């Protein structure tokens, strides 16, 4: 993050820039194969309070059917049997607490809902950028990740997938957000 921007200058209401954001996941299939995928349709917003990060908040809604691993058969199976996108079209996250670790690192706790099941998670988030772009829009960048047990949300197909696919899934967030209003 450029040193010319103070944390107080970050304060405001932001929306996710979907053209410059990636929301993905990594799951281990069998002993040695990692399956990487991403969601291509989502929306989200945040309120950042630069001087008091604990007053910040964020929300995210992901269209479950936008899941892609670039293998059609696997994508269809993940959408239908694992995520049940017909009955549960969205995955959502709503923050409940933001705890600063240092000047650019935070622990963000919130409620993650998948398949209609809501569980609390805490993810590590790093502020990676804060700058004015060429059009005069103020942008911030964040990297975050959290490893979850998919079975806590009922994301499973059958007994065989419990053995063949690791229950641990890493969710990855590489987010660019644009400030829409100063607060």
Beta strands, then each sheet from edge to edge (+ up, - down):
strand 1: 12-16
strand 2: 22-29
strand 3: 33-39
strand 4: 42-48
strand 5: 57-63
strand 6: 67-68
strand 7: 90-100
strand 8: 105-114
strand 9: 117-132
strand 10: 138-149
strand 11: 165-181
sheet 1: 6+ 3- 2+ 11- 1+ 4- 5+ 7- 8+ 9- 10+
end
